[in-house]
Amino acid sequence: MKAPKIVVPPPGPKAQEIIKKSKKYLATTTRDIPLVIVKMENDLIEDIDGNIYIDFAAGIAVANVGHRNKAVVEAIKTQLEKYIHSAPHDFYDDLQYKVAEKLVEITPGNFDKKVFFCNSGTESVEAAIKFAKIATGRSRFIAFIGAFHGRTHGSLSLTASKPVHQRGFFPTMPGVEHVPYAYCYRCPFKLSPDDCDIWCAKYIDEVLFQTYVPPDEVAAIVVEPIQGEGGYIVPKDGFIQELRKIADKYDILLIDDEVQAGFGRSGKMFAIEHFNTVPDIITTAKSIAAGVPLGATIVKAELDFKVSGSHSSTFGGNALALAAALANIEFIIREKLPERAAKLGERALKRLKEAMEEIEIIGDVRGKGLMIGVEIVKSKDTKEPYPEARNKITEIALKKGLILLPAGRTAIRVAPPLTVTEEHLETGLDILIESIREAWKESKK
Ligand SMILES: Cc1ncc(COP(=O)(O)O)c(C=O)c1O
């Protein structure tokens, strides 16, 4: 496929028809982009009207190995000839232990681990909450402002990136305290990263634990090593390490949510490795099985539920998903995708930082690997969020043949498949920068 190729401005007539029908029958969720997909291949997406786009969203950081990766497709086909569903939490097969063994091997921590399979990110966080509660006998949690951990009631209680996620659903799980994340571009304490002494982390021990949250009642600190939905925010180095220290001081578990950042996206297999920190529990989903629904919670072996029936799932660890996961993880390792993401990410960061020098509405560019956030503001001085321009940029880019997703209040994410061709990466960046420039010009009218 030659890309991008726009034959009719999206949404074209066929797309409009499908969108109209979909709106009649589908519950409202987050379908804000008028794109009707008919085919996907590696880093490209074709819509129903024949337009071909470069994909900088990767199915929300799912297709790290590219859409319809050949090795994954073959593995699914082979599994289809054997069985689809085995009731994996009630019976054994050779796929479950093989994928679990792989996950144990590639996750940080040189100790025995156990794996719980489920179907999604939110479920992997729900399982982490349960592991932490049962293992510690405690039921309070610390989470971060800007965090996204899912939308079911347990994980939603940890989520804090947009009011719309919470509005109307109170109360969720009690006992969660939210504290500031190391979002240095907008430090909630108005400190400078040069001499803040990582106060946002120390605040947990020096304020929270000294005033109203008894640390001996806290089961876990739950953190994204790079915030995803919150705006692709990379914390200052030392923040995650400080959380580990505080957790150790009070026998609190550290839960590392790698649902979005994991499996090579950040330039390391797991993003927490950038901070030389080993968590007690890791939650994963999204890119674990290249698009087939799967989640996995990986825990220190001593945290295991131990009792049959404490937690389980009908579909978690479905055979098609596990076959896909095995091929997917092997591909990521074989093709050294974390290294590739790191290399291409550096190039993309450099180009976007150069564009930031010139374009007033780019307030910040940050990221690791191919997990890059571009924050759009009204002016560099005021840093006032500019979501209207951000939305305009994604709209303009779509019309030019580039798929982008927003993140947080006012950022755009750059998250192509890690197999994106160099040519498509460069062309995509050209379109992104040009779209920002156009939105900037319009904003001055
Ligand atoms: C860090 C993180 N955790 C959990 C979730 C929830 O995943 P899911 O949508 O598969 O439930 C997401 C989804 O974006 C996420 O980014």
PDBQT file of the ligand as one rigid body, heavy atoms in Angstrom, charges set to zero:
ROOT
HETATM    1  C1  LIG A 501      -1.831   2.263  31.956  1.00  0.00    +0.000 C 
HETATM    2  C2  LIG A 501      -3.179   1.663  31.663  1.00  0.00    +0.000 A 
HETATM    3  N1  LIG A 501      -3.727   0.812  32.540  1.00  0.00    +0.000 NA
HETATM    4  C3  LIG A 501      -4.917   0.235  32.307  1.00  0.00    +0.000 A 
HETATM    5  C4  LIG A 501      -5.643   0.512  31.168  1.00  0.00    +0.000 A 
HETATM    6  C5  LIG A 501      -6.964  -0.150  30.920  1.00  0.00    +0.000 C 
HETATM    7  O1  LIG A 501      -6.872  -1.025  29.862  1.00  0.00    +0.000 OA
HETATM    8  P1  LIG A 501      -8.183  -1.589  29.122  1.00  0.00    +0.000 P 
HETATM    9  O2  LIG A 501      -8.733  -0.484  28.290  1.00  0.00    +0.000 OA
HETATM   10  O3  LIG A 501      -7.661  -2.740  28.309  1.00  0.00    +0.000 OA
HETATM   11  O4  LIG A 501      -9.120  -2.026  30.187  1.00  0.00    +0.000 OA
HETATM   12  C6  LIG A 501      -5.101   1.390  30.215  1.00  0.00    +0.000 A 
HETATM   13  C7  LIG A 501      -5.837   1.721  28.996  1.00  0.00    +0.000 C 
HETATM   14  O5  LIG A 501      -5.578   2.654  28.293  1.00  0.00    +0.000 OA
HETATM   15  C8  LIG A 501      -3.834   1.995  30.476  1.00  0.00    +0.000 A 
HETATM   16  O6  LIG A 501      -3.280   2.841  29.608  1.00  0.00    +0.000 OA
ENDROOT
TORSDOF 0
